[in-house]
Amino acid sequence: MSDNAEEGIARAQAAAAKAQGTEGDLLRGHHVRSIAYLDERILIFLLAIAFIGLIVIWATATSKLVLYGSFAAVILLSIVGGRARVKRIERTRQERERQAKEWQS
């Protein structure tokens, strides 16, 4: 083999080793965070549509049951959403602590 072919093989092997090592893990981690961010944006978009629908219901509904039922649903969903957000924040905090321990060792 010529020197250029051997150098090309060595570079390809080094790139593959890097991809399997820490750089591959970093790419996978970035991909997971990007997907989570995309999921959050989709959820916010759906919540905005639901909010507009709720305003329309409150503006046009004549039944007290519909008004108070939708108000109770908003309160319940706010509580559930808050709990989910707190759990996500705690999960992120634990992930960051784990990463900090890996960097220190």
N, C-alpha and C positions, 0 to 999 in steps of 0.2 A: 504494500500500500504506500501511497505517497504521504508526505507529511500533512498535506491539507486534509486528506480523508481521515487520518488519525485524529487530527485536531477537531474536525467536525464531529466525529464520534465521541470524543472526550467532552466536547461542549454539550452535545445532546444528553449524554449520561449525567453530566453535572446539572443540567436543567431538570432532568427527571428526578434526580435526588433532591433538589431543592423543592420541587413540586410535591414530593411525598413527605418532605420534612415540614419545617415550620411554615414556609411560605404557602404550601398547600392548605394547611390548617387555617392560616390567616385568610386565605381566599374563601374557604368554606364558611368561616365565621362571618366574614363581610357579607357573603351571600345570604346567610340566615338573617342577619340584621336588616338587610335590604328588603327581604320578603316580609319581615315583621313590620317594617315601616310602611310598606305598600299596603299591607292588611289594615294598618291603622288609618291610612288615608281613605281607603274604601269604606271603612266603618264610619268615619267622620262624614263622608259624602252621603251615606245612607241615613245617618242621624239628621243631617240637614234637611233631607227630603221629608223625613218623618216629622220634623219640627214644623215645616211648612204645611204639611197635611194636618197637623194638630191645630195650627192656627186657623186653617180653613174650617175644621170641625167646630172649634170654639166659636167662630164667627157665625156659622150657619145653623148650628144645632139648636133645636127648640126643646128637646127632652132634657129634663134634669138628670135622668139616669146616664145619658150619654156624657153630659158635661162633667158630672161628679166622677163617673167611672173613668173617663179619660184623665181627669186630674189625679185620681188615685194611681192610675197606671204610670203617669209621669213621675210621681213621687217614688213608686216602687222601682221603676227603671233607673232613676237617679241613684237610689241606694245600691242597687246591684252593680251599676256602672262604677260607682265609687269604690266598692269593694274590689272589683276586678282591677281597677287602676292601682289601688294600694298593693295588691298581690303582684302586679307587673313591676311596680317600683321596687318591691322587696326582692323579686327574682333578679332584676337588673343589678341591684346592689350586691347580691350574693355572687353574681357572675363577675362583677368588677373586683370583688374581694378575692375570688379565686384567681383571676388574672394577675392581680397584684402579688399574690403569694407565689405564682409561677415565675414572675419576673424577679422576685427576690431570691429565689433558689437557683 
